[in-house]
Amino acid sequence: MNLYRTKLSEKLKESLEAVVPIIAIVLILSFTIAPVPPGILMAFIIGAILLVVGMMFFTLGAEMSMTPMGERIGTRIAQSKRLPVIIGLCFILGFIITISEPDLQVLAGQVPSVSNMTLILAVAVGVGIFLVAAVLRMLFSKPLSYMLLIFYPVVFILTFFVSKDFLAIAFDSGGVTTGPMTVPFIMALGIGFSAVRSDKYAETDSFGLVSLCSIGPVLAVLLLGIIYHPQGGSYSETVIPDAETSVALWKLFESGIPHYMKEIGGSLLPIILFFTFFQVVSLKLKKKMLIKILVGILYTYIGLVLFLTGVNVGFMPVGNYLGQVIAGLPYRWVIIPIGMLIGYFIVKAEPAVYVLMEQVEELTSGAIPGKAMGYSLSLGVAFSLGLAMIRVLTGISILWFLVPGYALALILTLFVPKIFTAIAFDSGGVASGPMTATFLLPFAQGACEAVGGNVVTDAFGVVAMVAMTPLITIQILGVVYQYQERKKDKDEMLAQPVKVLPLEAYGDADIIEL
């Protein structure tokens, strides 16, 4: 019990460090250039409290349940050594985890001319297929960069056949699908599969599953765009709460909590059933480990309910309202640096980012520090938000940013260590989680409405931009790391004393240069 308390206090500290900067930025803006009505501001503050507590429970819950479940299932599937079984189970796993992802439900409501269930099933099939591809890549030790260099050109070729109203949403789907439910389980699954291999590249290859699973949804939604030929755009407008009293404010959260309790319960159920089946048939884990996993699932459930209630009821309205007010100022260009500042700090509040950072630091034995990764992600997201705000103000097509961005990211894969490529492309999916969908996207939508732009083509795509820039910044971190390692090796070699042999050691035939 004391151990759980200690862990919870550690996670609470992490959550506060992640969320307090965002609260401070919003409060400073609301008391200076972008006044916010008291009802919206109070909803934001209550939402922030729920978010902090939710992150605390979720990060500990994922550590206690999702990670051991994923690792053990991955190890056991790989140990079967029967390819049809591995392919079938990985497809089913990818399919059910995707349907479990709460953010996908949000995106489904935004897509014009395609029914929600059609989109969700198509994306789930895409993730299932690419999870199989990712696992086979690990088992047969194929370089991740080769697969990325094949699939991303296919993605961009398909964009020529899809309506421009569909493009941004298609690329957003890749980032949204790899959210807080999917990332911890899939990353742990990769560690489980790598445990079966004994070669020196096994740990390196355990990364990269999230990156490939991010491609599946983009391809699936682009193919739907080709099939359905949707014209015109529609999206669900953010409802700005009008809570004039404390009772009205409480009712906003009172109605939100039961909704997310039901949603997260439905999301976790398929994963729990899959794990239960494995436990009965194959795993046979001991009682102590099972109790730990069950407690972890409970923490994960509580954390996600509180987190999603906080961000959806509290953060989404204030994000949309701030975007409208700032973009409506005479000096609307200020939204670019403000967006960059928010982007720098908001990635720290993404729950799955901490899961990735901990696993990277653990698997590399500290060679890639979590803090260095955190700074790289923050700088990347800050830059992406600056570009996204330029898009909102100017209406430039998202392809003008995505094509050169992904081209640079793919070129870098040829020059950096394999592990940095895998971590970088995983980071793209991890960075674009629920905070992006529920704060940054409404922020861009509000700004776009204020400047009279097309919300579907100009505001959507924020998630895609956030998912793209970490691919570049983390790989640049890899170049710096590689340079430092080479310099360190060179310095150590030069520091070694040169051994001089005595004259008697040389034979008569040896030539001694003076």
Secondary structure, 3 states (H helix, E strand, C coil): CHHHHHHHHHHHHHHHHHHHHHHHHHHHHHCCCCCCCHHHHHHHHHHHHHHHHHHHHHHHHHHHHHHHHHHHHHHHHHHCCCHHHHHHHHHHHHHHHHHHCHHHHHHHCCCCCCCHHHHHHHHHHHHHHHHHHHHHHHHCCCCHHHHHHHHHHHHHHHHHHCCHHHHHHHHHHHHHHCCCCHHHHHHHHHHHHHHHCCCCCHHHHCCCHHHHHHHHHHHHHHHHHHHHCCCCCCCCCCCCCCCCCHHHHHHHHHHHHHHHHHHHHHHHHHHHHHHHHHHHHHHCCCHHHHHHHHHHHHHHHHHHHHHHHHHHHHHHHHHHHHHHHHHCCCCHHHHHHHHHHHHHHHHHHCHHHHHHHHHHHHHCCCCCCHHHHHHHHHHHHHHHHHHHHHHHHHCCCCHHHHHHHHHHHHHHCCCCCHHHHHHHHHHHHHHCCHHHHHHHHHHHHHHHHHHCCCHHHHHCCHHHHHHHHHHHHHHHHHHHHHHHHHHHHHHHHHHCCCCCCCHHHCCCCCCCCC
